[in-house]
């Protein structure tokens, strides 16, 4: 703690030309990365409505992480388990 690891990671991400995923156990560190590095997103749980059935669909963090990874989006996230998609 306090040795500058996150600061160093932030500086590297700012200079990095490719894509990255930053994984940490701390939500406040995710917020710090998002605040200090441009174009970094956090996969989150989202909801939508199925246009055919009208059912509410929950897109869990895991699903959004995979979509973002396929789109080559820079991400910062916690290491919490990522449940599969469920329809309600």
PyMOL Python script that loads the backbone (N, CA, C, O; Angstrom):
from pymol import cmd

cmd.read_pdbstr("""\
ATOM      1  N   UNK A   1       0.823  -1.174   0.000  1.00  0.00           N
ATOM      2  CA  UNK A   1       0.000   0.000   0.000  1.00  0.00           C
ATOM      3  C   UNK A   1       0.874   1.247   0.000  1.00  0.00           C
ATOM      4  O   UNK A   1       1.867   1.327   0.723  1.00  0.00           O
ATOM      5  N   UNK A   2       0.488   2.220  -0.825  1.00  0.00           N
ATOM      6  CA  UNK A   2       1.188   3.481  -0.820  1.00  0.00           C
ATOM      7  C   UNK A   2       2.499   3.513  -1.581  1.00  0.00           C
ATOM      8  O   UNK A   2       3.256   4.476  -1.460  1.00  0.00           O
ATOM      9  N   UNK A   3       2.787   2.466  -2.373  1.00  0.00           N
ATOM     10  CA  UNK A   3       4.054   2.457  -3.100  1.00  0.00           C
ATOM     11  C   UNK A   3       3.921   2.946  -4.539  1.00  0.00           C
ATOM     12  O   UNK A   3       4.900   2.930  -5.285  1.00  0.00           O
ATOM     13  N   UNK A   4       2.717   3.383  -4.944  1.00  0.00           N
ATOM     14  CA  UNK A   4       2.539   3.964  -6.272  1.00  0.00           C
ATOM     15  C   UNK A   4       2.168   3.002  -7.372  1.00  0.00           C
ATOM     16  O   UNK A   4       2.318   3.333  -8.548  1.00  0.00           O
ATOM     17  N   UNK A   5       1.683   1.809  -7.029  1.00  0.00           N
ATOM     18  CA  UNK A   5       1.349   0.819  -8.055  1.00  0.00           C
ATOM     19  C   UNK A   5       0.198   1.294  -8.941  1.00  0.00           C
ATOM     20  O   UNK A   5       0.277   1.195 -10.165  1.00  0.00           O
ATOM     21  N   UNK A   6      -0.862   1.804  -8.332  1.00  0.00           N
ATOM     22  CA  UNK A   6      -2.002   2.278  -9.121  1.00  0.00           C
ATOM     23  C   UNK A   6      -1.618   3.513  -9.924  1.00  0.00           C
ATOM     24  O   UNK A   6      -2.015   3.648 -11.081  1.00  0.00           O
ATOM     25  N   UNK A   7      -0.857   4.404  -9.327  1.00  0.00           N
ATOM     26  CA  UNK A   7      -0.394   5.591 -10.049  1.00  0.00           C
ATOM     27  C   UNK A   7       0.396   5.173 -11.289  1.00  0.00           C
ATOM     28  O   UNK A   7       0.186   5.714 -12.375  1.00  0.00           O
ATOM     29  N   UNK A   8       1.295   4.218 -11.126  1.00  0.00           N
ATOM     30  CA  UNK A   8       2.094   3.726 -12.245  1.00  0.00           C
ATOM     31  C   UNK A   8       1.195   3.106 -13.317  1.00  0.00           C
ATOM     32  O   UNK A   8       1.398   3.331 -14.510  1.00  0.00           O
ATOM     33  N   UNK A   9       0.214   2.336 -12.892  1.00  0.00           N
ATOM     34  CA  UNK A   9      -0.721   1.721 -13.844  1.00  0.00           C
ATOM     35  C   UNK A   9      -1.499   2.793 -14.605  1.00  0.00           C
ATOM     36  O   UNK A   9      -1.691   2.673 -15.815  1.00  0.00           O
ATOM     37  N   UNK A  10      -1.946   3.833 -13.914  1.00  0.00           N
ATOM     38  CA  UNK A  10      -2.673   4.929 -14.564  1.00  0.00           C
ATOM     39  C   UNK A  10      -1.796   5.593 -15.620  1.00  0.00           C
ATOM     40  O   UNK A  10      -2.250   5.845 -16.736  1.00  0.00           O
ATOM     41  N   UNK A  11      -0.561   5.872 -15.279  1.00  0.00           N
ATOM     42  CA  UNK A  11       0.354   6.514 -16.227  1.00  0.00           C
ATOM     43  C   UNK A  11       0.600   5.626 -17.443  1.00  0.00           C
ATOM     44  O   UNK A  11       0.661   6.120 -18.569  1.00  0.00           O
ATOM     45  N   UNK A  12       0.740   4.334 -17.226  1.00  0.00           N
ATOM     46  CA  UNK A  12       0.951   3.408 -18.343  1.00  0.00           C
ATOM     47  C   UNK A  12      -0.289   3.346 -19.240  1.00  0.00           C
ATOM     48  O   UNK A  12      -0.168   3.321 -20.465  1.00  0.00           O
ATOM     49  N   UNK A  13      -1.488   3.322 -18.628  1.00  0.00           N
ATOM     50  CA  UNK A  13      -2.721   3.262 -19.416  1.00  0.00           C
ATOM     51  C   UNK A  13      -2.916   4.532 -20.239  1.00  0.00           C
ATOM     52  O   UNK A  13      -3.417   4.468 -21.361  1.00  0.00           O
ATOM     53  N   UNK A  14      -2.531   5.671 -19.701  1.00  0.00           N
ATOM     54  CA  UNK A  14      -2.645   6.926 -20.440  1.00  0.00           C
ATOM     55  C   UNK A  14      -1.786   6.905 -21.703  1.00  0.00           C
ATOM     56  O   UNK A  14      -2.175   7.468 -22.726  1.00  0.00           O
ATOM     57  N   UNK A  15      -0.619   6.260 -21.637  1.00  0.00           N
ATOM     58  CA  UNK A  15       0.329   6.238 -22.754  1.00  0.00           C
ATOM     59  C   UNK A  15       0.104   5.061 -23.694  1.00  0.00           C
ATOM     60  O   UNK A  15       0.560   5.088 -24.837  1.00  0.00           O
ATOM     61  N   UNK A  16      -0.594   4.028 -23.227  1.00  0.00           N
ATOM     62  CA  UNK A  16      -0.763   2.789 -23.986  1.00  0.00           C
ATOM     63  C   UNK A  16      -1.632   3.015 -25.217  1.00  0.00           C
ATOM     64  O   UNK A  16      -2.694   3.631 -25.124  1.00  0.00           O
ATOM     65  N   UNK A  17      -1.191   2.526 -26.356  1.00  0.00           N
ATOM     66  CA  UNK A  17      -1.932   2.699 -27.609  1.00  0.00           C
ATOM     67  C   UNK A  17      -2.960   1.591 -27.854  1.00  0.00           C
ATOM     68  O   UNK A  17      -3.917   1.799 -28.599  1.00  0.00           O
ATOM     69  N   UNK A  18      -2.779   0.431 -27.246  1.00  0.00           N
ATOM     70  CA  UNK A  18      -3.710  -0.680 -27.449  1.00  0.00           C
ATOM     71  C   UNK A  18      -4.820  -0.665 -26.407  1.00  0.00           C
ATOM     72  O   UNK A  18      -5.042   0.338 -25.729  1.00  0.00           O
ATOM     73  N   UNK A  19      -5.504  -1.781 -26.294  1.00  0.00           N
ATOM     74  CA  UNK A  19      -6.608  -1.904 -25.347  1.00  0.00           C
ATOM     75  C   UNK A  19      -6.157  -2.626 -24.095  1.00  0.00           C
ATOM     76  O   UNK A  19      -5.166  -3.356 -24.110  1.00  0.00           O
ATOM     77  N   UNK A  20      -6.894  -2.417 -23.004  1.00  0.00           N
ATOM     78  CA  UNK A  20      -6.540  -3.051 -21.746  1.00  0.00           C
ATOM     79  C   UNK A  20      -7.778  -3.319 -20.903  1.00  0.00           C
ATOM     80  O   UNK A  20      -8.832  -2.712 -21.094  1.00  0.00           O
ATOM     81  N   UNK A  21      -7.617  -4.248 -19.964  1.00  0.00           N
ATOM     82  CA  UNK A  21      -8.612  -4.523 -18.930  1.00  0.00           C
ATOM     83  C   UNK A  21      -7.873  -4.419 -17.600  1.00  0.00           C
ATOM     84  O   UNK A  21      -6.889  -5.123 -17.376  1.00  0.00           O
ATOM     85  N   UNK A  22      -8.345  -3.549 -16.728  1.00  0.00           N
ATOM     86  CA  UNK A  22      -7.744  -3.370 -15.401  1.00  0.00           C
ATOM     87  C   UNK A  22      -8.692  -3.999 -14.391  1.00  0.00           C
ATOM     88  O   UNK A  22      -9.842  -3.573 -14.278  1.00  0.00           O
ATOM     89  N   UNK A  23      -8.231  -5.003 -13.657  1.00  0.00           N
ATOM     90  CA  UNK A  23      -9.066  -5.724 -12.691  1.00  0.00           C
ATOM     91  C   UNK A  23      -8.504  -5.508 -11.294  1.00  0.00           C
ATOM     92  O   UNK A  23      -7.309  -5.681 -11.058  1.00  0.00           O
ATOM     93  N   UNK A  24      -9.382  -5.129 -10.373  1.00  0.00           N
ATOM     94  CA  UNK A  24      -8.994  -4.842  -9.000  1.00  0.00           C
ATOM     95  C   UNK A  24     -10.093  -5.321  -8.052  1.00  0.00           C
ATOM     96  O   UNK A  24     -11.244  -5.429  -8.475  1.00  0.00           O
ATOM     97  N   UNK A  25      -9.791  -5.606  -6.815  1.00  0.00           N
ATOM     98  CA  UNK A  25     -10.845  -5.963  -5.867  1.00  0.00           C
ATOM     99  C   UNK A  25     -11.567  -4.744  -5.288  1.00  0.00           C
ATOM    100  O   UNK A  25     -12.528  -4.907  -4.536  1.00  0.00           O
ATOM    101  N   UNK A  26     -11.130  -3.536  -5.619  1.00  0.00           N
ATOM    102  CA  UNK A  26     -11.659  -2.340  -4.958  1.00  0.00           C
ATOM    103  C   UNK A  26     -12.459  -1.439  -5.900  1.00  0.00           C
ATOM    104  O   UNK A  26     -11.952  -1.012  -6.937  1.00  0.00           O
ATOM    105  N   UNK A  27     -13.712  -1.152  -5.533  1.00  0.00           N
ATOM    106  CA  UNK A  27     -14.550  -0.265  -6.337  1.00  0.00           C
ATOM    107  C   UNK A  27     -13.984   1.149  -6.416  1.00  0.00           C
ATOM    108  O   UNK A  27     -14.094   1.804  -7.453  1.00  0.00           O
ATOM    109  N   UNK A  28     -13.380   1.625  -5.327  1.00  0.00           N
ATOM    110  CA  UNK A  28     -12.833   2.981  -5.356  1.00  0.00           C
ATOM    111  C   UNK A  28     -11.645   3.084  -6.309  1.00  0.00           C
ATOM    112  O   UNK A  28     -11.381   4.155  -6.858  1.00  0.00           O
ATOM    113  N   UNK A  29     -10.938   1.996  -6.507  1.00  0.00           N
ATOM    114  CA  UNK A  29      -9.831   2.002  -7.462  1.00  0.00           C
ATOM    115  C   UNK A  29     -10.358   2.018  -8.894  1.00  0.00           C
ATOM    116  O   UNK A  29      -9.763   2.652  -9.765  1.00  0.00           O
ATOM    117  N   UNK A  30     -11.472   1.325  -9.144  1.00  0.00           N
ATOM    118  CA  UNK A  30     -12.115   1.388 -10.461  1.00  0.00           C
ATOM    119  C   UNK A  30     -12.513   2.837 -10.750  1.00  0.00           C
ATOM    120  O   UNK A  30     -12.267   3.344 -11.845  1.00  0.00           O
ATOM    121  N   UNK A  31     -13.119   3.493  -9.778  1.00  0.00           N
ATOM    122  CA  UNK A  31     -13.525   4.896  -9.948  1.00  0.00           C
ATOM    123  C   UNK A  31     -12.312   5.787 -10.217  1.00  0.00           C
ATOM    124  O   UNK A  31     -12.381   6.698 -11.042  1.00  0.00           O
ATOM    125  N   UNK A  32     -11.221   5.530  -9.535  1.00  0.00           N
ATOM    126  CA  UNK A  32      -9.995   6.315  -9.723  1.00  0.00           C
ATOM    127  C   UNK A  32      -9.447   6.152 -11.137  1.00  0.00           C
ATOM    128  O   UNK A  32      -9.017   7.126 -11.756  1.00  0.00           O
ATOM    129  N   UNK A  33      -9.463   4.928 -11.644  1.00  0.00           N
ATOM    130  CA  UNK A  33      -9.003   4.671 -13.012  1.00  0.00           C
ATOM    131  C   UNK A  33      -9.899   5.400 -14.003  1.00  0.00           C
ATOM    132  O   UNK A  33      -9.407   6.082 -14.902  1.00  0.00           O
ATOM    133  N   UNK A  34     -11.210   5.260 -13.845  1.00  0.00           N
ATOM    134  CA  UNK A  34     -12.154   5.911 -14.763  1.00  0.00           C
ATOM    135  C   UNK A  34     -12.002   7.429 -14.743  1.00  0.00           C
ATOM    136  O   UNK A  34     -12.152   8.083 -15.775  1.00  0.00           O
ATOM    137  N   UNK A  35     -11.709   7.982 -13.590  1.00  0.00           N
ATOM    138  CA  UNK A  35     -11.559   9.433 -13.450  1.00  0.00           C
ATOM    139  C   UNK A  35     -10.278   9.940 -14.121  1.00  0.00           C
ATOM    140  O   UNK A  35     -10.267  11.031 -14.692  1.00  0.00           O
ATOM    141  N   UNK A  36      -9.214   9.160 -14.054  1.00  0.00           N
ATOM    142  CA  UNK A  36      -7.900   9.624 -14.491  1.00  0.00           C
ATOM    143  C   UNK A  36      -7.448   9.160 -15.870  1.00  0.00           C
ATOM    144  O   UNK A  36      -6.487   9.701 -16.417  1.00  0.00           O
ATOM    145  N   UNK A  37      -8.122   8.174 -16.435  1.00  0.00           N
ATOM    146  CA  UNK A  37      -7.732   7.667 -17.750  1.00  0.00           C
ATOM    147  C   UNK A  37      -8.905   7.860 -18.709  1.00  0.00           C
ATOM    148  O   UNK A  37     -10.002   7.364 -18.453  1.00  0.00           O
ATOM    149  N   UNK A  38      -8.678   8.579 -19.814  1.00  0.00           N
ATOM    150  CA  UNK A  38      -9.781   8.806 -20.756  1.00  0.00           C
ATOM    151  C   UNK A  38     -10.245   7.514 -21.428  1.00  0.00           C
ATOM    152  O   UNK A  38      -9.458   6.597 -21.661  1.00  0.00           O
ATOM    153  N   UNK A  39     -11.525   7.466 -21.730  1.00  0.00           N
ATOM    154  CA  UNK A  39     -12.144   6.365 -22.483  1.00  0.00           C
ATOM    155  C   UNK A  39     -11.955   5.005 -21.819  1.00  0.00           C
ATOM    156  O   UNK A  39     -11.583   4.027 -22.467  1.00  0.00           O
ATOM    157  N   UNK A  40     -12.217   4.962 -20.517  1.00  0.00           N
ATOM    158  CA  UNK A  40     -12.220   3.700 -19.773  1.00  0.00           C
ATOM    159  C   UNK A  40     -13.639   3.501 -19.252  1.00  0.00           C
ATOM    160  O   UNK A  40     -14.234   4.418 -18.685  1.00  0.00           O
ATOM    161  N   UNK A  41     -14.167   2.323 -19.441  1.00  0.00           N
ATOM    162  CA  UNK A  41     -15.542   2.036 -19.063  1.00  0.00           C
ATOM    163  C   UNK A  41     -15.587   0.869 -18.098  1.00  0.00           C
ATOM    164  O   UNK A  41     -14.675   0.044 -18.048  1.00  0.00           O
ATOM    165  N   UNK A  42     -16.667   0.815 -17.331  1.00  0.00           N
ATOM    166  CA  UNK A  42     -16.859  -0.247 -16.352  1.00  0.00           C
ATOM    167  C   UNK A  42     -18.058  -1.093 -16.766  1.00  0.00           C
ATOM    168  O   UNK A  42     -19.160  -0.560 -16.898  1.00  0.00           O
ATOM    169  N   UNK A  43     -17.875  -2.394 -16.973  1.00  0.00           N
ATOM    170  CA  UNK A  43     -19.023  -3.244 -17.265  1.00  0.00           C
ATOM    171  C   UNK A  43     -19.953  -3.285 -16.056  1.00  0.00           C
ATOM    172  O   UNK A  43     -19.515  -3.526 -14.931  1.00  0.00           O
ATOM    173  N   UNK A  44     -21.232  -3.048 -16.299  1.00  0.00           N
ATOM    174  CA  UNK A  44     -22.209  -3.001 -15.211  1.00  0.00           C
ATOM    175  C   UNK A  44     -23.450  -3.788 -15.602  1.00  0.00           C
ATOM    176  O   UNK A  44     -23.629  -4.135 -16.769  1.00  0.00           O
ATOM    177  N   UNK A  45     -24.288  -4.062 -14.645  1.00  0.00           N
ATOM    178  CA  UNK A  45     -25.573  -4.702 -14.907  1.00  0.00           C
ATOM    179  C   UNK A  45     -26.488  -3.671 -15.571  1.00  0.00           C
ATOM    180  O   UNK A  45     -26.623  -2.545 -15.093  1.00  0.00           O
ATOM    181  N   UNK A  46     -27.108  -4.071 -16.671  1.00  0.00           N
ATOM    182  CA  UNK A  46     -28.065  -3.203 -17.365  1.00  0.00           C
ATOM    183  C   UNK A  46     -29.363  -3.979 -17.597  1.00  0.00           C
ATOM    184  O   UNK A  46     -29.379  -5.210 -17.555  1.00  0.00           O
ATOM    185  N   UNK A  47     -30.425  -3.257 -17.837  1.00  0.00           N
ATOM    186  CA  UNK A  47     -31.700  -3.902 -18.162  1.00  0.00           C
ATOM    187  C   UNK A  47     -32.218  -3.342 -19.472  1.00  0.00           C
ATOM    188  O   UNK A  47     -31.945  -2.197 -19.833  1.00  0.00           O
ATOM    189  N   UNK A  48     -32.967  -4.169 -20.172  1.00  0.00           N
ATOM    190  CA  UNK A  48     -33.609  -3.757 -21.414  1.00  0.00           C
ATOM    191  C   UNK A  48     -34.910  -4.528 -21.541  1.00  0.00           C
ATOM    192  O   UNK A  48     -35.213  -5.401 -20.727  1.00  0.00           O
ATOM    193  N   UNK A  49     -35.673  -4.197 -22.568  1.00  0.00           N
ATOM    194  CA  UNK A  49     -36.941  -4.879 -22.813  1.00  0.00           C
ATOM    195  C   UNK A  49     -36.835  -5.591 -24.153  1.00  0.00           C
ATOM    196  O   UNK A  49     -36.466  -4.987 -25.160  1.00  0.00           O
ATOM    197  N   UNK A  50     -37.162  -6.881 -24.158  1.00  0.00           N
ATOM    198  CA  UNK A  50     -37.175  -7.658 -25.385  1.00  0.00           C
ATOM    199  C   UNK A  50     -38.251  -7.076 -26.296  1.00  0.00           C
ATOM    200  O   UNK A  50     -39.421  -7.028 -25.919  1.00  0.00           O
ATOM    201  N   UNK A  51     -37.865  -6.637 -27.486  1.00  0.00           N
ATOM    202  CA  UNK A  51     -38.810  -5.960 -28.378  1.00  0.00           C
ATOM    203  C   UNK A  51     -39.891  -6.894 -28.923  1.00  0.00           C
ATOM    204  O   UNK A  51     -40.931  -6.419 -29.379  1.00  0.00           O
ATOM    205  N   UNK A  52     -39.674  -8.188 -28.888  1.00  0.00           N
ATOM    206  CA  UNK A  52     -40.668  -9.136 -29.400  1.00  0.00           C
ATOM    207  C   UNK A  52     -41.633  -9.573 -28.302  1.00  0.00           C
ATOM    208  O   UNK A  52     -42.849  -9.538 -28.491  1.00  0.00           O
ATOM    209  N   UNK A  53     -41.089  -9.986 -27.146  1.00  0.00           N
ATOM    210  CA  UNK A  53     -41.934 -10.522 -26.084  1.00  0.00           C
ATOM    211  C   UNK A  53     -42.346  -9.477 -25.056  1.00  0.00           C
ATOM    212  O   UNK A  53     -43.319  -9.665 -24.325  1.00  0.00           O
ATOM    213  N   UNK A  54     -41.603  -8.376 -25.003  1.00  0.00           N
ATOM    214  CA  UNK A  54     -41.881  -7.357 -23.990  1.00  0.00           C
ATOM    215  C   UNK A  54     -41.330  -7.707 -22.621  1.00  0.00           C
ATOM    216  O   UNK A  54     -41.545  -6.967 -21.661  1.00  0.00           O
ATOM    217  N   UNK A  55     -40.625  -8.821 -22.514  1.00  0.00           N
ATOM    218  CA  UNK A  55     -40.046  -9.246 -21.246  1.00  0.00           C
ATOM    219  C   UNK A  55     -38.849  -8.370 -20.876  1.00  0.00           C
ATOM    220  O   UNK A  55     -38.110  -7.892 -21.737  1.00  0.00           O
ATOM    221  N   UNK A  56     -38.685  -8.180 -19.581  1.00  0.00           N
ATOM    222  CA  UNK A  56     -37.519  -7.470 -19.080  1.00  0.00           C
ATOM    223  C   UNK A  56     -36.323  -8.413 -19.142  1.00  0.00           C
ATOM    224  O   UNK A  56     -36.408  -9.558 -18.698  1.00  0.00           O
ATOM    225  N   UNK A  57     -35.217  -7.939 -19.689  1.00  0.00           N
ATOM    226  CA  UNK A  57     -34.004  -8.728 -19.811  1.00  0.00           C
ATOM    227  C   UNK A  57     -32.916  -8.050 -18.985  1.00  0.00           C
ATOM    228  O   UNK A  57     -32.664  -6.854 -19.128  1.00  0.00           O
ATOM    229  N   UNK A  58     -32.282  -8.825 -18.127  1.00  0.00           N
ATOM    230  CA  UNK A  58     -31.173  -8.315 -17.332  1.00  0.00           C
ATOM    231  C   UNK A  58     -29.879  -8.768 -17.993  1.00  0.00           C
ATOM    232  O   UNK A  58     -29.644  -9.963 -18.169  1.00  0.00           O
ATOM    233  N   UNK A  59     -29.050  -7.808 -18.354  1.00  0.00           N
ATOM    234  CA  UNK A  59     -27.735  -8.107 -18.916  1.00  0.00           C
ATOM    235  C   UNK A  59     -26.728  -7.929 -17.787  1.00  0.00           C
ATOM    236  O   UNK A  59     -26.430  -6.809 -17.370  1.00  0.00           O
ATOM    237  N   UNK A  60     -26.222  -9.025 -17.313  1.00  0.00           N
ATOM    238  CA  UNK A  60     -25.318  -8.982 -16.172  1.00  0.00           C
ATOM    239  C   UNK A  60     -23.934  -8.477 -16.568  1.00  0.00           C
ATOM    240  O   UNK A  60     -23.594  -8.374 -17.747  1.00  0.00           O
ATOM    241  N   UNK A  61     -23.170  -8.173 -15.561  1.00  0.00           N
ATOM    242  CA  UNK A  61     -21.832  -7.637 -15.732  1.00  0.00           C
ATOM    243  C   UNK A  61     -20.991  -8.510 -16.665  1.00  0.00           C
ATOM    244  O   UNK A  61     -20.262  -7.996 -17.513  1.00  0.00           O
ATOM    245  N   UNK A  62     -21.093  -9.810 -16.508  1.00  0.00           N
ATOM    246  CA  UNK A  62     -20.336 -10.743 -17.351  1.00  0.00           C
ATOM    247  C   UNK A  62     -20.668 -10.539 -18.821  1.00  0.00           C
ATOM    248  O   UNK A  62     -19.771 -10.474 -19.662  1.00  0.00           O
ATOM    249  N   UNK A  63     -21.956 -10.439 -19.133  1.00  0.00           N
ATOM    250  CA  UNK A  63     -22.387 -10.259 -20.519  1.00  0.00           C
ATOM    251  C   UNK A  63     -21.853  -8.950 -21.096  1.00  0.00           C
ATOM    252  O   UNK A  63     -21.344  -8.915 -22.216  1.00  0.00           O
ATOM    253  N   UNK A  64     -21.976  -7.882 -20.320  1.00  0.00           N
ATOM    254  CA  UNK A  64     -21.496  -6.588 -20.791  1.00  0.00           C
ATOM    255  C   UNK A  64     -19.970  -6.573 -20.917  1.00  0.00           C
ATOM    256  O   UNK A  64     -19.433  -5.929 -21.819  1.00  0.00           O
ATOM    257  N   UNK A  65     -19.272  -7.271 -20.027  1.00  0.00           N
ATOM    258  CA  UNK A  65     -17.825  -7.378 -20.133  1.00  0.00           C
ATOM    259  C   UNK A  65     -17.438  -8.058 -21.442  1.00  0.00           C
ATOM    260  O   UNK A  65     -16.515  -7.610 -22.122  1.00  0.00           O
ATOM    261  N   UNK A  66     -18.129  -9.127 -21.799  1.00  0.00           N
ATOM    262  CA  UNK A  66     -17.818  -9.847 -23.036  1.00  0.00           C
ATOM    263  C   UNK A  66     -18.115  -8.992 -24.271  1.00  0.00           C
ATOM    264  O   UNK A  66     -17.344  -8.998 -25.230  1.00  0.00           O
ATOM    265  N   UNK A  67     -19.223  -8.265 -24.248  1.00  0.00           N
ATOM    266  CA  UNK A  67     -19.555  -7.367 -25.363  1.00  0.00           C
ATOM    267  C   UNK A  67     -18.483  -6.295 -25.509  1.00  0.00           C
ATOM    268  O   UNK A  67     -18.027  -6.001 -26.614  1.00  0.00           O
ATOM    269  N   UNK A  68     -18.088  -5.716 -24.376  1.00  0.00           N
ATOM    270  CA  UNK A  68     -17.071  -4.667 -24.407  1.00  0.00           C
ATOM    271  C   UNK A  68     -15.720  -5.218 -24.867  1.00  0.00           C
ATOM    272  O   UNK A  68     -15.002  -4.549 -25.610  1.00  0.00           O
ATOM    273  N   UNK A  69     -15.371  -6.417 -24.438  1.00  0.00           N
ATOM    274  CA  UNK A  69     -14.109  -7.026 -24.859  1.00  0.00           C
ATOM    275  C   UNK A  69     -14.108  -7.269 -26.366  1.00  0.00           C
ATOM    276  O   UNK A  69     -13.105  -7.023 -27.036  1.00  0.00           O
ATOM    277  N   UNK A  70     -15.224  -7.748 -26.894  1.00  0.00           N
ATOM    278  CA  UNK A  70     -15.322  -7.976 -28.339  1.00  0.00           C
ATOM    279  C   UNK A  70     -15.249  -6.674 -29.118  1.00  0.00           C
ATOM    280  O   UNK A  70     -14.776  -6.656 -30.255  1.00  0.00           O
ATOM    281  N   UNK A  71     -15.716  -5.579 -28.512  1.00  0.00           N
ATOM    282  CA  UNK A  71     -15.671  -4.266 -29.150  1.00  0.00           C
ATOM    283  C   UNK A  71     -14.329  -3.561 -28.904  1.00  0.00           C
ATOM    284  O   UNK A  71     -14.121  -2.435 -29.354  1.00  0.00           O
ATOM    285  N   UNK A  72     -13.425  -4.235 -28.185  1.00  0.00           N
ATOM    286  CA  UNK A  72     -12.101  -3.708 -27.877  1.00  0.00           C
ATOM    287  C   UNK A  72     -12.159  -2.377 -27.117  1.00  0.00           C
ATOM    288  O   UNK A  72     -11.465  -1.416 -27.450  1.00  0.00           O
ATOM    289  N   UNK A  73     -13.007  -2.358 -26.091  1.00  0.00           N
ATOM    290  CA  UNK A  73     -13.174  -1.185 -25.231  1.00  0.00           C
ATOM    291  C   UNK A  73     -12.242  -1.313 -24.036  1.00  0.00           C
ATOM    292  O   UNK A  73     -12.093  -2.405 -23.488  1.00  0.00           O
ATOM    293  N   UNK A  74     -11.614  -0.225 -23.622  1.00  0.00           N
ATOM    294  CA  UNK A  74     -10.796  -0.226 -22.411  1.00  0.00           C
ATOM    295  C   UNK A  74     -11.707  -0.324 -21.196  1.00  0.00           C
ATOM    296  O   UNK A  74     -12.700   0.397 -21.094  1.00  0.00           O
ATOM    297  N   UNK A  75     -11.361  -1.229 -20.267  1.00  0.00           N
ATOM    298  CA  UNK A  75     -12.232  -1.469 -19.124  1.00  0.00           C
ATOM    299  C   UNK A  75     -11.469  -1.442 -17.812  1.00  0.00           C
ATOM    300  O   UNK A  75     -10.285  -1.773 -17.746  1.00  0.00           O
ATOM    301  N   UNK A  76     -12.189  -1.034 -16.765  1.00  0.00           N
ATOM    302  CA  UNK A  76     -11.722  -1.174 -15.385  1.00  0.00           C
ATOM    303  C   UNK A  76     -12.874  -1.812 -14.626  1.00  0.00           C
ATOM    304  O   UNK A  76     -14.010  -1.346 -14.716  1.00  0.00           O
ATOM    305  N   UNK A  77     -12.591  -2.873 -13.880  1.00  0.00           N
ATOM    306  CA  UNK A  77     -13.658  -3.603 -13.208  1.00  0.00           C
ATOM    307  C   UNK A  77     -13.137  -4.273 -11.944  1.00  0.00           C
ATOM    308  O   UNK A  77     -11.930  -4.418 -11.746  1.00  0.00           O
ATOM    309  N   UNK A  78     -14.070  -4.676 -11.101  1.00  0.00           N
ATOM    310  CA  UNK A  78     -13.701  -5.463  -9.936  1.00  0.00           C
ATOM    311  C   UNK A  78     -13.636  -6.930 -10.343  1.00  0.00           C
ATOM    312  O   UNK A  78     -14.048  -7.298 -11.443  1.00  0.00           O
ATOM    313  N   UNK A  79     -13.124  -7.750  -9.459  1.00  0.00           N
ATOM    314  CA  UNK A  79     -12.962  -9.173  -9.761  1.00  0.00           C
ATOM    315  C   UNK A  79     -14.124 -10.012  -9.246  1.00  0.00           C
ATOM    316  O   UNK A  79     -13.993 -11.231  -9.129  1.00  0.00           O
ATOM    317  N   UNK A  80     -15.250  -9.391  -8.937  1.00  0.00           N
ATOM    318  CA  UNK A  80     -16.401 -10.126  -8.422  1.00  0.00           C
ATOM    319  C   UNK A  80     -16.887 -11.147  -9.450  1.00  0.00           C
ATOM    320  O   UNK A  80     -16.710 -10.950 -10.652  1.00  0.00           O
ATOM    321  N   UNK A  81     -17.495 -12.234  -8.982  1.00  0.00           N
ATOM    322  CA  UNK A  81     -18.024 -13.235  -9.902  1.00  0.00           C
ATOM    323  C   UNK A  81     -19.012 -12.604 -10.880  1.00  0.00           C
ATOM    324  O   UNK A  81     -19.745 -11.676 -10.538  1.00  0.00           O
ATOM    325  N   UNK A  82     -19.013 -13.118 -12.077  1.00  0.00           N
ATOM    326  CA  UNK A  82     -19.842 -12.563 -13.139  1.00  0.00           C
ATOM    327  C   UNK A  82     -20.925 -13.570 -13.524  1.00  0.00           C
ATOM    328  O   UNK A  82     -20.649 -14.489 -14.296  1.00  0.00           O
ATOM    329  N   UNK A  83     -22.151 -13.425 -13.008  1.00  0.00           N
ATOM    330  CA  UNK A  83     -23.208 -14.396 -13.322  1.00  0.00           C
ATOM    331  C   UNK A  83     -23.654 -14.337 -14.762  1.00  0.00           C
ATOM    332  O   UNK A  83     -23.446 -13.338 -15.451  1.00  0.00           O
ATOM    333  N   UNK A  84     -24.267 -15.411 -15.210  1.00  0.00           N
ATOM    334  CA  UNK A  84     -24.767 -15.495 -16.586  1.00  0.00           C
ATOM    335  C   UNK A  84     -26.063 -14.702 -16.732  1.00  0.00           C
ATOM    336  O   UNK A  84     -26.705 -14.353 -15.741  1.00  0.00           O
ATOM    337  N   UNK A  85     -26.442 -14.422 -17.988  1.00  0.00           N
ATOM    338  CA  UNK A  85     -27.658 -13.675 -18.277  1.00  0.00           C
ATOM    339  C   UNK A  85     -28.885 -14.462 -17.849  1.00  0.00           C
ATOM    340  O   UNK A  85     -28.956 -15.680 -18.013  1.00  0.00           O
ATOM    341  N   UNK A  86     -29.848 -13.738 -17.298  1.00  0.00           N
ATOM    342  CA  UNK A  86     -31.125 -14.346 -16.946  1.00  0.00           C
ATOM    343  C   UNK A  86     -32.239 -13.432 -17.483  1.00  0.00           C
ATOM    344  O   UNK A  86     -32.074 -12.214 -17.553  1.00  0.00           O
ATOM    345  N   UNK A  87     -33.346 -14.023 -17.849  1.00  0.00           N
ATOM    346  CA  UNK A  87     -34.506 -13.263 -18.317  1.00  0.00           C
ATOM    347  C   UNK A  87     -35.583 -13.340 -17.244  1.00  0.00           C
ATOM    348  O   UNK A  87     -35.860 -14.418 -16.717  1.00  0.00           O
ATOM    349  N   UNK A  88     -36.185 -12.214 -16.922  1.00  0.00           N
ATOM    350  CA  UNK A  88     -37.255 -12.167 -15.929  1.00  0.00           C
ATOM    351  C   UNK A  88     -38.574 -11.880 -16.576  1.00  0.00           C
ATOM    352  O   UNK A  88     -39.593 -11.803 -15.890  1.00  0.00           O
TER     353      UNK A  88
END
""", "prot")
cmd.dss("prot")
cmd.show_as("cartoon", "prot")
cmd.util.cbc("prot")
cmd.orient("prot")
